[in-house]
Amino acid sequence: MENFSNKEIDLSALPNYEAVDFHPISSQYLKKVLVELGILLLIALAGIAGLFYYQLETYYIYSGIVIFVLFFGFKLWNNIKMQEEYGYVIRERDVLYKRGYLINRTTVVPFNRIQHATISRGILDKFFGIATLNIFTAGGSGSDIQIPGLEPELALRLKESLAKKISEDES
């Protein structure tokens, strides 16, 4: 019978993913998100106008306006801060994607876990000339990484590069 071995890993020898230079996403993505926020803002303004139309108590109107200002002020600030934090890297063996400033998230997906990648573009994406790269892994019900705000040509090159890496790993 063989001797079982399960040695401890030296944690200081592990690579530091944060030392990587992340590529930012396009500033066009911020414009797209702000347009979406503007559309939501118009809908909310219509709701506040409805409060005035139905002549509700002043308390409800002022409460609606305060909530309105706080919500949209936070959303605007949040969108601007998020734009600064988006980043992605494709390395030899994996893909890294980071986002968030209050709650930072970094996703690392090794190539041997990637099933396929797709590119999606909505109406506003087409208008602003951007695309989203969706990377799907084994066992997931949706895409594990969605990298928004990429130029369509870059998204296509990244998708083809991932497909090539996946086929190399399967060989």
Secondary structure, 3 states (H helix, E strand, C coil): CCCCCCCCCCHHHCCCHHHCCCECCCCHHHHHHHHHHHHHHHHHHHHHHHHHHCCCCHHHHHHHHHHHHHHHHHHHHHHHHHHHHCEEEECCCEEEEEECCCCCEEEEEEHHHEEEEEEECCHHHHHHCCEEEEEEECCCCCCCEEEEEECHHHHHHHHHHHHHHHHHHHC
